[in-house]
Amino acid sequence: MNKPNALCCLLSAVGGGLVALWLTMPSGLPRLSAGEATPLGSHLPRIENLPSDEYDLTAEERVNVSVYESVNRSVVNISTEVPRTDIFSFFEVPAEGAGSGSVLDTDGRILTNYHVIDGARKIEVTLHDGKSYDARLVGKDESNDVAVIQINAPAGSLFPVTLGESRHLRVGQRVYAIGNPFGLERTLTTGIISSVDRTLPTRHRRIIKSIIQIDAAINPGNSGGPLLDTHGRLIGMNTAIASATGQSSGVGFAIPVAVINRVVPQLIERGRVIRPDSGITRGMQTEKGLLIATMAAGGPAEQAGLRGFRLSKQRKSSGIFNYESTSIDRTAADLIVAINGEKVVTAADFLAIIESHQPGEEVTITVVRDGHEVQIPLRLIAAEQ
């Protein structure tokens, strides 16, 4: 075989491999036509003021810059004044706090964490142009650590953030956080999604469900800021870090936008959230559905006849000592696979469907019990706040 023919065969083999790779790409990724070269991040706004003779950015760097430039004007700095009692003088002494927020609309509504403005007697919002405005509380949801505040600013100074989707996030997906750590305005950090469907306790002894865990640096002042995908869309709200010192230690958390989409319209309309309650207090995610672990005593789930883990207590003795042990039988629990015909796999799926209804409405829960699917009607009640 001469060299030109060998080269043609090699190129043909490589080309076939590329075609096979292209055919197996996930549908969500951009596909390239023959002879087309589309750089990573081309869907984002063009980066301005970067002369090619001075800046030689990689594809990844261009995505980073594009995300920041397309969203940073939507991120605000929030400073608060909270009364504190001095233990020596017994007089109130004002204490300052700081956080971040995202512009929701041109009416001046701002999304942030409830803990950022909790107890504040004065809230001040600083926009991207450096101008500051007094803010008022529109509504709060302590259970999910979500709050909406509002300022009276010109519509031309407000750049609403674009809301994305969080129900199909994947571990390893690249994310971006913008906030105001240590008073440094609109700082960008990058990372990946480390886990999904986490739970996080709040200062009010409540549990936030379906939390996104990230490794992007989240420091004091980042709370309330947006978590973004590579398209510059808000997929979560940065809310806390797990650290003994309060500084970023590689573990951060964000409230998914699916929760925000459910909560914010109610906060704007009535200032609080009236959420339905199924009476299922804890579930275990499996590959086939959500396994019921525990239920509220006398609650809707228990009254409907649903089954959770079965606890079995046994008295045992060891020498002169007698003690009681408890074993958990998971085989007795119902496996939730659908609600009103909608498939349920994760806790986020379950909450999204349940909270799309109103207290008093009836839903049909499909469970697998003893190897068979069973349809069980359940009437939702109003959850206690």
Buried (B, 14 or more C-beta within 10 A) or exposed (E): EEEEEEEEEEEEEEEEEEEEEEEEEEEEEEEEEEEEEEEBBEEBEEBEEEEEEEEEBEEEEBBBBBBBBBBBBBBBBBBBBBEEEEEEEEEEEEEEBBBBBBBBBBBBBBBBBBBBBBEBEBBBBBBBEEEBBEBEBBBBBBBBBBBBBBBEBEEEBBBBBBBBBBBEBEEEBBBBBBBBBEEEBBBBBBBEBBEBBBEBEBEEEBEBBBBBBBBBBBBBBBBBBBBBBBBBBBBBBBBBBBBEEEEBBBBBBBBBBBBBBBBBEBBBEEEBBEBBBBBBBBBBBBEEBBBBBBBBEEBBBBBBEBBBBEEEEEEEEEEEEEEEEEEEEEEBBBBBBBBEEEEBBBBBBBBBBBBBBEBEEEBEBBBBBEEEEEEBEBBBBEBEE
